[in-house]
Amino acid sequence: MTNNDPLAEIRKRIDEIDKSIQTLVSERAACAAQVAKVKQQQGETGHFYRPEREAQVLRAVMERNTGPLTDESIAGIFREIMAACLAHEKPLKVAFLGPEGTYSHAAAVKHFGSQIENLSVDSIEEVFRMVEADAANFGVVPVENSSAGVINHTLDLFMKSPLTISGEVALRIRHNLLSQLDSLEKVERVYAHQQALSQCAQWLDKHLPNAERIAMSSNAQAVLQAKEHNAASIGGSMAAELYDMPILAADIEDEPDNTTRFAVIGQHLPPPSGEDRTSLLVFVHNKPGSLFDLLKPLASRGISMSNIESRPSRRGVWDYVFFIDIDGHRDDELVRDAITDIEKAAAMVTVLGSYPKAVL
């Protein structure tokens, strides 16, 4: 490198900036350690993760962002910094439907960062059990997909679990065809979770009309199965990397904006973050006007409802339970008063959680 090298000064400046960043990150970690020490002195012995605080930090980061990095990129960097600081004190144990490499795993990493202790389990029921038994600090479970609708199995588990929702993750689902084969013509079988097969049905009909489709318990498990001769699987980029499975065809989902919403389940209700959502479980009797009676307290206060789903309550013939998502936190005056009125009209109301809306 000569004195005339036009990159020399730029690289020198980058080195100086890197040193400053490293110093500040270390200072931040020291401050985080002081926070943990104070909390321990105040009697807190569990984890030190606060979803409302993290959401506030990430929103502030994106508001300050002036580029050239995208909001998603800059928020991802700060999430990893916070995760590393938290893990330095006490890593979070997070349960999800495994094996590693599933979309649930990807959602857990997106929400908590890569510094978590991964607890991969065999079923969504086991995710609930792990958190209920304090074997995991949090769990990540799918609740709805933009193209396939709600995950009824997850909603049913909420009906009998004492856990609360402490956060949410919106994950853009990018399905890929993974295989060790070098051409589509050689694919005789496609392994995937049933929902993935459904979400890629049109692509499979067009490009692999004669290939057998075999449903598996998870897409990551499907990747392992597809290592056999003349097979392929559907999975994300994380699974492709973890299991060293080449991507034969990328982005094969039928809906380009295919997104799955995951709930972060835990044992505590976080305080308000400023931009929150509240999920309610409402049991009603099947009688005229029952749904109107539930929605009127929300409409009269101008509270937006983002989702409503009904399921048989299993507590009586033709009795139903509604899963309702509304804007706001249960501690907000309008939301608190609305819930009080809903309780008067319903057989039973359970607040599943008030939690920060997904930041990204």
matplotlib code that plots the C-alpha trace (Angstrom):
import matplotlib.pyplot as plt

x = [0.0, 1.5, 0.7, -1.3, -3.6, -7.1, -8.4, -5.7, -7.4, -10.8, -9.5, -7.7, -10.9, -12.8, -10.2, -10.7, -14.5, -14.2, -12.1, -14.7, -17.6, -15.8, -15.1, -18.7, -20.1, -17.9, -19.1, -22.7, -22.1, -20.6, -23.7, -25.9, -24.0, -24.6, -28.4, -28.3, -26.5, -29.1, -31.9, -30.3, -30.0, -33.7, -34.5, -34.8, -33.3, -34.6, -33.7, -33.2, -34.9, -37.5, -39.5, -41.0, -37.5, -36.0, -38.9, -38.5, -34.7, -35.2, -38.0, -35.7, -32.9, -35.0, -36.4, -32.8, -31.7, -30.7, -29.2, -27.5, -28.4, -32.0, -34.1, -34.1, -30.3, -29.6, -32.2, -30.7, -27.3, -28.6, -30.6, -27.4, -25.6, -28.4, -28.5, -24.8, -25.0, -27.8, -26.1, -23.0, -25.1, -27.4, -28.3, -32.0, -33.3, -35.8, -37.9, -39.2, -40.5, -37.4, -35.1, -32.8, -33.3, -37.2, -39.0, -39.8, -36.0, -35.5, -38.3, -36.6, -33.3, -35.0, -36.7, -34.0, -30.8, -28.3, -27.0, -29.8, -29.6, -31.6, -34.1, -35.3, -38.3, -40.5, -43.9, -45.7, -47.2, -43.6, -42.8, -45.7, -44.6, -41.0, -42.0, -44.6, -42.0, -39.4, -37.1, -37.2, -37.5, -39.6, -41.1, -41.8, -45.0, -46.7, -50.2, -51.2, -50.0, -50.9, -51.9, -53.0, -54.7, -54.6, -52.7, -55.7, -53.5, -51.7, -54.9, -56.3, -53.2, -53.7, -57.1, -55.6, -52.3, -51.5, -48.8, -49.1, -48.0, -45.1, -44.1, -44.7, -42.5, -43.5, -41.3, -41.3, -41.5, -39.2, -39.5, -36.7, -36.4, -33.4, -31.7, -28.4, -29.6, -28.5, -31.8, -35.6, -36.0, -34.3, -36.6, -39.0, -40.2, -40.6, -40.6, -42.0, -44.4, -48.0, -48.3, -45.2, -46.5, -49.8, -48.0, -46.0, -48.7, -48.9, -45.2, -45.0, -47.9, -46.0, -42.4, -42.7, -46.1, -45.1, -43.1, -44.6, -45.3, -44.7, -45.7, -43.3, -43.5, -41.3, -39.4, -36.0, -36.9, -37.8, -34.4, -32.8, -35.1, -34.4, -30.7, -31.9, -31.6, -33.7, -35.5, -35.9, -37.3, -38.8, -37.0, -35.6, -32.0, -31.2, -32.0, -30.0, -27.0, -27.2, -27.6, -25.4, -28.2, -27.9, -30.8, -32.1, -34.8, -35.3, -38.5, -40.9, -43.8, -47.0, -47.7, -44.7, -45.6, -46.1, -45.6, -46.1, -46.8, -45.3, -46.2, -43.5, -44.9, -43.7, -44.9, -45.0, -47.0, -44.7, -45.6, -46.6, -44.0, -46.0, -47.0, -48.7, -51.2, -53.5, -54.8, -58.0, -59.6, -63.3, -65.8, -69.4, -72.7, -74.2, -77.1, -78.3, -76.2, -73.3, -70.7, -72.1, -72.0, -68.3, -67.4, -69.5, -67.1, -64.2, -66.1, -67.5, -64.0, -62.4, -60.2, -58.9, -59.3, -56.6, -57.8, -60.7, -61.0, -63.6, -63.1, -65.5, -65.0, -65.2, -66.9, -70.4, -72.4, -72.4, -70.5, -67.6, -64.4, -63.1, -59.5, -59.3, -56.3, -56.8, -54.5, -53.3, -52.1, -54.4, -53.1, -54.3, -57.4, -59.6, -58.5, -59.0, -62.5, -63.3, -62.2, -64.4, -67.4, -66.6, -66.4, -70.0, -71.2, -69.1, -69.0, -65.3, -62.5, -58.8, -56.1, -53.6, -51.1, -50.4, -47.1, -45.0, -46.1, -43.5, -40.8, -40.0]
y = [0.0, 3.4, 6.9, 7.4, 4.6, 6.2, 3.5, 4.0, 6.9, 5.3, 2.1, 4.0, 5.7, 2.4, 1.0, 4.1, 3.7, 0.0, 0.7, 3.3, 0.8, -1.9, 0.5, 1.6, -1.9, -2.9, 0.1, -0.9, -4.4, -3.1, -0.9, -4.0, -5.9, -3.1, -3.3, -7.0, -6.4, -3.9, -6.2, -9.0, -6.7, -6.0, -9.7, -10.6, -14.1, -15.1, -13.8, -10.2, -10.0, -7.3, -7.4, -3.9, -2.4, -4.1, -3.1, 0.6, 0.5, -1.0, 1.4, 4.3, 2.8, 2.7, 6.3, 7.6, 5.6, 7.9, 5.1, 3.8, 0.6, -0.4, -0.3, -4.1, -4.2, -1.6, -3.1, -6.6, -5.2, -3.7, -6.8, -8.8, -6.3, -6.5, -10.3, -10.5, -8.2, -10.3, -13.6, -12.3, -12.2, -15.2, -16.7, -17.1, -20.6, -20.6, -23.6, -24.1, -26.8, -28.5, -29.8, -26.8, -25.0, -24.8, -21.6, -21.6, -21.6, -18.8, -16.8, -17.4, -16.1, -13.1, -12.1, -12.9, -12.9, -15.7, -15.8, -17.9, -21.4, -23.4, -25.9, -27.9, -30.0, -32.4, -30.8, -27.5, -29.2, -29.7, -26.1, -25.2, -27.9, -26.7, -23.1, -24.2, -26.4, -23.5, -25.7, -22.8, -19.0, -18.6, -20.5, -19.6, -21.0, -20.3, -18.7, -17.7, -17.6, -14.9, -17.5, -20.6, -18.9, -19.6, -22.5, -24.1, -26.5, -23.6, -21.8, -25.0, -25.2, -21.7, -22.8, -25.1, -23.4, -20.9, -19.2, -15.7, -14.1, -11.8, -10.9, -11.6, -12.2, -11.7, -13.9, -13.6, -17.2, -18.0, -21.6, -23.2, -26.6, -28.2, -31.3, -32.9, -33.5, -31.3, -31.0, -31.0, -33.9, -36.3, -35.4, -38.3, -37.3, -34.0, -34.0, -31.1, -30.0, -30.2, -26.4, -25.9, -28.4, -26.4, -23.1, -24.3, -26.4, -24.4, -24.4, -28.1, -28.7, -26.8, -27.9, -31.3, -32.7, -36.3, -36.1, -37.8, -35.3, -36.6, -34.7, -34.5, -33.2, -30.2, -28.8, -29.4, -33.0, -33.1, -31.9, -34.7, -37.2, -35.7, -36.7, -40.1, -40.9, -38.9, -36.8, -33.1, -31.1, -27.7, -25.5, -22.1, -20.8, -21.6, -25.3, -25.3, -23.9, -26.0, -29.3, -28.5, -29.0, -27.1, -24.9, -26.4, -23.7, -20.6, -18.8, -21.4, -20.2, -19.4, -16.2, -13.7, -12.0, -15.3, -14.4, -16.3, -14.7, -16.4, -15.8, -15.7, -17.4, -17.0, -16.7, -12.9, -10.0, -7.2, -3.6, -1.2, -0.4, 2.3, 0.2, -2.9, -5.6, -7.5, -11.0, -12.2, -15.6, -15.1, -17.9, -17.2, -19.0, -19.6, -17.1, -14.2, -11.1, -12.7, -11.6, -8.1, -7.8, -8.7, -6.2, -3.2, -2.3, -2.1, -0.2, 2.4, 3.2, 3.2, 0.3, -1.5, -5.2, -6.9, -10.5, -12.6, -16.4, -18.8, -22.4, -24.9, -24.3, -28.1, -27.0, -27.4, -28.3, -25.3, -23.1, -21.2, -19.4, -16.4, -15.5, -11.7, -9.4, -5.7, -2.7, -1.4, -2.7, -4.1, -1.3, 1.4, 3.0, 2.4, -1.2, -1.9, -0.5, -2.4, -5.7, -5.0, -4.6, -7.7, -9.6, -8.6, -10.0, -13.2, -16.4, -16.0, -13.8, -14.5, -12.0, -14.2, -11.3, -7.7, -7.4, -5.2, -5.4, -7.0, -4.4, -5.8]
z = [0.0, -1.0, 0.1, -3.0, -2.2, -2.2, 0.2, 2.9, 4.7, 4.5, 6.0, 8.7, 9.6, 9.6, 12.0, 14.3, 14.2, 15.0, 18.1, 19.2, 18.6, 20.6, 23.5, 23.6, 23.4, 26.3, 28.2, 27.5, 28.7, 31.9, 32.4, 31.8, 34.4, 36.9, 36.1, 36.8, 40.1, 41.2, 40.3, 42.3, 45.3, 44.9, 45.1, 41.5, 41.0, 37.6, 34.1, 33.4, 30.0, 29.8, 26.5, 26.9, 27.5, 24.4, 22.2, 23.3, 22.6, 19.1, 18.2, 19.3, 17.2, 14.1, 14.7, 14.8, 11.8, 8.8, 6.7, 4.7, 6.6, 6.6, 9.8, 9.9, 9.6, 12.3, 14.6, 14.1, 15.1, 18.3, 19.1, 19.0, 21.2, 23.8, 23.5, 24.1, 27.1, 28.6, 27.9, 29.7, 32.9, 32.3, 28.9, 28.2, 27.7, 24.9, 23.8, 20.3, 17.9, 16.6, 15.5, 15.1, 11.8, 11.9, 11.3, 15.0, 15.7, 13.2, 15.0, 18.3, 17.0, 15.4, 18.6, 21.2, 19.2, 18.6, 22.2, 23.6, 24.9, 22.3, 23.7, 20.7, 21.5, 19.5, 19.8, 20.5, 23.6, 24.8, 24.3, 26.7, 29.2, 29.2, 30.1, 32.6, 34.4, 34.5, 32.3, 29.8, 30.4, 27.3, 24.4, 20.8, 19.1, 15.8, 16.1, 12.5, 8.9, 6.4, 3.8, 5.8, 8.7, 12.5, 14.0, 15.7, 17.7, 19.3, 20.2, 21.8, 24.0, 25.3, 26.5, 29.1, 29.9, 32.7, 30.5, 29.2, 25.9, 26.5, 23.0, 19.3, 16.2, 12.6, 10.4, 6.6, 5.4, 2.5, 1.4, -0.5, -2.2, -0.6, -2.1, -2.8, -6.3, -9.1, -11.1, -10.5, -12.9, -10.4, -7.5, -6.8, -3.2, -1.4, 2.4, 4.4, 7.2, 5.9, 6.1, 3.9, 1.4, 1.3, 1.0, -2.0, -3.6, -6.9, -7.4, -6.7, -9.1, -11.9, -11.3, -9.6, -10.6, -10.3, -7.1, -4.0, -1.2, 2.3, 5.4, 8.3, 11.9, 11.0, 8.0, 9.7, 10.2, 6.6, 5.6, 7.5, 5.8, 2.4, 2.5, 1.2, -2.5, -5.1, -2.4, -1.6, 1.2, 1.8, 4.3, 5.2, 4.7, 8.3, 7.8, 4.6, 6.4, 9.5, 7.7, 4.7, 2.2, -1.0, -2.2, -5.5, -6.0, -3.9, -2.8, -4.0, -1.7, -3.6, -1.7, -2.0, 1.3, 3.2, 6.9, 10.1, 13.4, 16.5, 20.1, 22.8, 25.9, 29.4, 33.0, 33.4, 32.0, 30.9, 31.6, 28.8, 26.2, 24.4, 21.4, 22.7, 21.8, 24.2, 23.5, 25.2, 25.6, 25.9, 26.7, 25.6, 25.4, 22.0, 22.1, 19.9, 20.2, 22.2, 19.7, 19.5, 23.2, 23.2, 20.4, 21.6, 24.5, 22.0, 19.3, 21.8, 22.9, 19.5, 20.3, 17.2, 17.0, 14.8, 15.0, 16.1, 15.9, 17.4, 18.6, 20.4, 24.1, 24.9, 28.1, 26.9, 23.7, 21.3, 23.6, 22.0, 22.9, 21.1, 20.7, 20.3, 19.7, 20.4, 20.3, 23.6, 27.0, 29.7, 32.0, 29.6, 31.0, 27.9, 27.5, 31.2, 31.1, 27.9, 29.4, 32.5, 30.2, 28.2, 31.5, 32.2, 28.9, 28.8, 30.8, 31.4, 30.2, 30.4, 29.4, 27.6, 27.5, 27.0, 25.1, 22.7, 19.1, 16.9, 16.1, 12.7]

ax = plt.figure().add_subplot(projection="3d")
ax.plot(x, y, z, "-o")
ax.set_aspect("equal")
plt.show()
